[in-house]
Amino acid sequence: MKSVLQRLPVIALLALSMPRVFVAQAPANVKLGQTSIVLSRKYEEGEKLAYHMKATNKGRYQTIAYHADVNCVVKKDGAGAFIEECAWSNLVVNDDPVILSPAAQSFRQPLSLDPAANPSVPDLSHVIPLIGPITDLLTLYSDLWLANKLGQLHRVGDHFYFAHGTPNSWADGNFVMLGQDSIDFDFTLADATPDGIANLLVRHLPPSIPQIKLPAEWMRAPVSDTANNWVEVEKNGDGKFSAEVGMETFDVHLRVLSGKLLSAEMENPDEVLGRDCTDVELQHCGDSVRYEIKRHIELVTVP
């Protein structure tokens, strides 16, 4: 059974040496603009930022909700790139405050919109209650970082497709034996306000040929209308295994002013087929069950 605090979302950890970027026509409902929009982040050392995040995760058995605060300070890393060093606090899960361990309280998440600083997943082994918020925020930042890195969005209506496909993994070897997804990115600079606030739509879509590992033949049949691009195998406490496969997408809406992330919203539905198995090879399994997992994330700036 998934938990919003355990499952890692799609994260744009990308090798950009040979990006496959396709500039496309803007969607029909997007009005083209002429004014150049500034998306690149201009950092100042010592600058402070604060956000409030809330999320819901509707799974097969239950709905889990959390909200938390994060406060960041702009610094430079050892290579001279700007980073935001962020501390999490005030985590509440299903209306119950969570007392963070000393390790979680002292944890500092490095984030950056500087193209010179590549996104990376920090060590999450000692901050388990914060895995959901940490990785959700990393997803939002990584989308904006990638848009700036590739430099294709300048005016309202600009649109491009980044064919990535390389699988991301969140397997830990202890509980999650296999966890992968494979996505491409579809970017649109949807609109902008007169005062320069840009609205970006970043769609995370299944590639034509997903690159995830499917350990059992029964996992290959498409669960939805595209090839399966998401798989997870978890070890249950009774020595059995929970195996799931399906189709995952993300729609991420980002509001940006002068390169600074003001707010964000993410819809993350998964169409899933799950089976409980008695062997790690997933050959001896019970009946299959189809269901949907729906995650919704909101991030707002705190004054």
N, C-alpha and C positions, 0 to 999 in steps of 0.2 A: 504494500500500500504506500502510495506516495505521500510525502509531506512537503509543504511549501518551504520548510526549513531544511529539507534534505536534498531535494532534486535540484540539480544545476540547470539553469536555462541555457539557451544558445548564447555563445560568447564569441565575438569576432576576434579570434586570435589568428591573425592572417599573415601568411608569407606573401609579401607584396613585391617580390623581385620580378615576377612576370604576371601582373594583374591582367585579367581578361575583362576589359571594360567596354561595354557597348552603349554608345550614346543613342538614345531612342527618341521618338516623338513623344511630346507630353501627352498625358491622358486627355481625352476630349473635354472633360469637365474642368480642366485647369486653364485659367486665363493667362496668356503670356504677358510678361512684363518687360520693361526696358531698363529699369533702374537696377544697377549692380548691387547685390546684397552681400554684406560682410558676414562670413561664417567663421573665419579664422579667429582663434582666441588670442587676445593680447594680455598676457599675464603680467602681474606685478608682484614681486616677491613680498610676502607678508600679507597679501590679500586674504580675506576671510569669506567663506561661503557657508550657508546652512540650508539644509533641505529637510522636508518631512516626507516619508514614504509610507504608503499603505498598499496592501495587496490582499487579494482573495484567491484561493485555490480550491476549485470545486472538483473533487475527484470522484472515484467510483463509490466510495463508502461514506465520505464526509466532506464538509467544506471547512477549510482552515483559513483564518484571517490573521494578518499581523499589521502592525504599524510601528515605526521607529524613526528616530532623529539621527541625522549625521551632520557633523560640523567639520569643515575642511580649512586648511591653511596652505597657501601657495608657497612652495619651496623649490629649490633646485636639487636634482639628484647628482650622483657622483660624476655623471657625464655632462653636466651642465644643462640638461633639459628641465623644463618646468614640470612639476608635479603638484597635485593637490593631495596633501596628507590628511586623511579623513578618519574621524573617530565616531563610532556608533554608540548610541545610548537610548534609553527609554523604550526598549523593546517590549511590546505587548502582543501576546498571542492568544486569540480567542477571548479577548477581554481580560486576560490574566497577565499582570506584569511579570516579566522574566528577570530574575536576578542573574546578572552576568558574572561569570567567573573573573578573577583578577586578570587572567590571560586575555579574555574577551574585552575587558575594560581597557586594557593597555594596547590592544591591537590597533594599528594604524593602516588603513587601506590606501595604497598609492593609486591615484587616478590621474589621467592627463589628457588634454586635448592638443598637446604639442605634438606635431607630426614626427618629431625626433624621438619621442618616447613611445615604445610599442606597448600595447595593452598586454597584461599578463595576469594569470590567476595567482593570488597570493597563497601562502600556506594556510589552509583552513582547518587543519587538524585540531586546533585548540579553541576554535570559535564556532562550534557546531550550531548553537542557536541562531547565529548571525549569517549562516551560509546563504539563506534565501535573500535577505536584504543586500548583502555584499555582492552576490553575483548578479542580482537584478540591476543594481546601480552600474556595475561593470558593463552589462549589456547596453544600457542607455548611453554611457560614455563612449563605448567602443563604436557604436553606430555613428555618432557625431564625429569622432576621431577619424573614422574611415572616410566619411564624406569629405572632410578637410584634406586628408592624405591624398585622395584621388583627384580632388580639385575640379570636379565637373559641374558643380552647382554655383551659378553666378546670378541668374535672374529667375524670376517667377516663371515656372513652366519648364525649366531645365530638368531633364530626366535621364538617368542612365542605369544600366544593369551591370552588376558585378558578379560574374560567374565564379563562385568560389568552390563549393562542393566538398572540400577536404573535411573529413569528419572531426568534430569536437568530441572529447571524451571527459566524462566525470566519474568513471569507475574508480573505486578506492581499494578494491581487492579484498575488503573485509565483508562489507554488506552488499555493495553494488559490484557485481562481478563483471558486468558489461553495461556501459552506458554511452551511447553515441547518437549524434544527429549530424545531418549533412544539409547545408543550406546554401542558397544564392541570395544576393541582395538586390533589391530594386529601389532606387532612390528617386524621389521627386521633390523639388522645391515648390511646394503647393501654392503658397501665397505669402504675402508680407503686408504688414500694416504701414501706414504713413510714417510712423516713428521708428521704423526699421526692424520690428520684430518679425523674424522669419519663421514660417511653419514648414517643417520637413516631414515627409512621410517616408519611412523606411520599412519596406516589406521584406520579411525573411521567408523565402519560398523554397519548395523542394526542387533540387536540380533535376534535369532530365534523366540523369543516371546517378542516383545517390551512391555514396561511397561507404556507407555503413557496413559493418560486419553482421551478417545474419547467420547464426550458428545452426539453425534448424530449417529444414525445407518448408515447414508449414508457415514460416514467417515471410515467405517471399510473395505470397498472393497479396495484391494491394488491398489495404483496408479501406481506402477512400478512392478518389478519382485520379491519383498519381501513384508512382512507385513509392513504397515506404521509405521514409527518410529519418526514422527515429526508432531506437531500440533500447530496451533496458531489461537486465536480468538481475534480480535481487535475491539474496539468501534470506530465507525466512528462519525464524527462531526454532522451528521444528525440524530443521534439516532439509526442508524442501526449498523449491525455487519458484519465485514469481517472475514470469516472463511476459513481456509486453512488446508490441511492435505497432507502428502506425505512421500516420502522416501528421507532421507538425508544421505550423506556420506562426509567424509573428507579424503584427502590424504595430509599428512604433511611431508615435507622433511626438515630435520635438519642437518646442518653442525656444528660439535662440535670439539673443540680442547682442550684437557686436562679438559674436563667438561664444558668449556665456550661455550655458544651459539655464533657462528660466523655469521650465516645467516640462513634464513628459508624461505620456500615457502609453501603455502597452497592453495589447490583447494577444493572448497566447493560447489558442485552442489546439488540442491534440485529438485526433480520431484514433482510437486505440483498440487493438485486439489483444486480450490477455488470457493466459493459461497458467494454471498451477502445475508444476512438474516435480517429479521425485528424483530427477537426475540432472546434473549440470549440463549434460549434452542436450537436454530438452526433448528427449525422444519418448519419454513416458509421462504423459501429461493428461490432465483432466479436460473437460469440455471447454471450448473457447467461449469467451464473453466479449461482446462489443460494447464500448462505452466512450464517453467524451470526457476529457479533462480540460477545464477552462481556467486560465489564470488571467487576472487583471491587475495591473500595476499602475499606480499614480505617484508622481513625484512633483512637489511644489517647493518653491523657494520660501524660506522663512526669513522675514526681515531681520 
